[in-house]
């Protein structure tokens, strides 16, 4: 089955994020990082599953909660939102 246009754009955006230098010009806030994480997980895995991490894992809880907020979002919509977020970051820090 051929990849859709949005899948190609999503994979390109994921690669940009993956290869961005840590000391580069783009410095997203933790809020943006959480949103990007949640959109990625929603696009690749669908709705969150499993138990919410406990109090001793605050990072895990933040990630779980951010992802859980996207429950019901289609994979294509999550991919589109991810691509849009990357484009917005590029415009902001470009």
C-alpha positions as CSV (number, residue, x, y, z in Angstrom):
1,X,0.0,0.0,0.0
2,X,1.4,3.4,-1.0
3,X,2.1,6.0,1.7
4,X,-0.3,9.0,1.8
5,X,1.0,12.5,1.3
6,X,0.5,13.2,5.0
7,X,2.5,10.1,6.0
8,X,5.4,11.4,3.9
9,X,5.2,14.9,5.4
10,X,4.9,13.4,8.9
11,X,8.0,11.2,8.4
12,X,10.0,14.2,7.0
13,X,8.9,16.3,10.1
14,X,9.9,13.5,12.5
15,X,13.3,13.2,10.8
16,X,13.8,17.0,11.2
17,X,13.0,16.8,14.9
18,X,15.2,13.7,15.3
19,X,18.2,15.2,13.6
20,X,17.9,18.7,15.1
21,X,21.0,19.6,17.0
22,X,20.5,19.9,20.8
23,X,22.4,23.2,20.8
24,X,20.7,24.5,17.6
25,X,18.6,27.6,17.2
26,X,15.2,25.9,18.0
27,X,14.6,25.9,21.8
28,X,11.0,24.6,22.3
29,X,9.4,24.9,25.7
30,X,8.6,21.8,27.7
31,X,5.0,22.4,26.9
32,X,5.8,22.2,23.1
33,X,8.0,19.1,23.7
34,X,5.1,17.4,25.5
35,X,2.7,18.3,22.7
36,X,5.1,17.0,20.1
37,X,5.6,13.8,22.0
38,X,1.8,13.3,22.4
39,X,1.1,14.0,18.7
40,X,3.8,11.6,17.7
41,X,2.5,8.8,19.9
42,X,-1.1,9.5,18.8
43,X,0.0,9.4,15.2
44,X,2.0,6.2,15.5
45,X,0.2,4.2,18.3
46,X,-3.3,5.6,18.5
47,X,-5.0,6.3,21.9
48,X,-3.0,6.0,25.1
49,X,-3.3,2.7,26.9
50,X,-2.1,1.2,30.1
51,X,-2.0,2.7,33.6
52,X,-1.0,6.3,34.3
53,X,2.5,6.3,35.9
54,X,2.7,6.9,39.6
55,X,3.8,9.9,41.6
56,X,7.4,8.8,41.6
57,X,7.5,9.2,37.8
58,X,6.5,12.8,37.2
59,X,7.9,12.9,33.6
60,X,6.0,9.8,32.8
61,X,2.8,11.3,34.2
62,X,3.2,14.5,32.2
63,X,3.8,12.4,29.0
64,X,0.8,10.1,29.7
65,X,-1.5,13.1,30.5
66,X,-0.4,15.0,27.3
67,X,-1.1,11.9,25.2
68,X,-4.4,11.1,26.9
69,X,-5.7,14.6,26.0
70,X,-5.5,13.5,22.4
71,X,-7.7,10.4,22.8
72,X,-10.1,10.0,19.9
73,X,-7.9,12.0,17.5
74,X,-7.3,10.1,14.3
75,X,-3.8,9.1,13.3
76,X,-4.0,11.3,10.2
77,X,-5.2,14.3,12.2
78,X,-2.3,13.8,14.7
79,X,0.2,13.6,11.8
80,X,-1.2,16.8,10.3
81,X,-0.9,18.6,13.7
82,X,2.6,17.3,14.2
83,X,3.7,18.6,10.7
84,X,2.0,22.0,11.5
85,X,3.8,22.2,14.9
86,X,7.2,21.6,13.2
87,X,6.5,24.2,10.5
88,X,5.4,26.7,13.2
89,X,8.7,26.1,15.1
90,X,10.7,26.5,11.9
91,X,8.9,29.8,11.2
92,X,9.4,31.0,14.8
93,X,13.1,30.1,15.1
94,X,13.9,29.9,11.3
